[in-house]
Amino acid sequence: MFNQLRKTIKSAKREWAQQVLDDAEDPNVMWRLAGVRKGRVSKLFPPLRDPSGNWVEDAEGKLSLLRERFFPAAPAHVETIQPDQ
C-alpha cells in the first residue's frame, strides 16, 4: 500500500510540474522549477554557450537558447505533391 501511495504522489508531482512548465510564460517560473531537484532547491544553473560560442549567463538569454534548442520553430511547409521533372 505504501509503495502505491509513493507512486501516486510521484506521478501527481510530475504531472503538476509538466503542467506548470507548459503554462509558464515568466522565465523566472521555469528557472525556479529547473532549480528544484530531488526535493532540494539549487540556486546555481551554469552558463550556457550559444551557437556562436559566447557564454550566456542571464535568465532571459538561457531561456531563449533552451527554447530554440528544444522547441524549434515549425519547419517550412513542403508540398506533398511534387511536379515530375
C-alpha positions, 0 to 999 in steps of 0.5 A, spaced: 500 500 500 505 504 501 509 503 495 502 505 491 501 511 495 509 513 493 507 512 486 501 516 486 504 522 489 510 521 484 506 521 478 501 527 481 508 531 482 510 530 475 504 531 472 503 538 476 510 540 474 509 538 466 503 542 467 506 548 470 512 548 465 507 548 459 503 554 462 509 558 464 510 564 460 515 568 466 522 565 465 523 566 472 517 560 473 521 555 469 528 557 472 525 556 479 522 549 477 529 547 473 532 549 480 528 544 484 531 537 484 530 531 488 526 535 493 532 540 494 532 547 491 539 549 487 540 556 486 546 555 481 544 553 473 551 554 469 552 558 463 550 556 457 554 557 450 550 559 444 551 557 437 556 562 436 560 560 442 559 566 447 557 564 454 550 566 456 549 567 463 542 571 464 535 568 465 532 571 459 538 569 454 538 561 457 531 561 456 531 563 449 537 558 447 533 552 451 527 554 447 530 554 440 534 548 442 528 544 444 522 547 441 524 549 434 520 553 430 515 549 425 519 547 419 517 550 412 511 547 409 513 542 403 508 540 398 506 533 398 505 533 391 511 534 387 511 536 379 515 530 375 521 533 372 
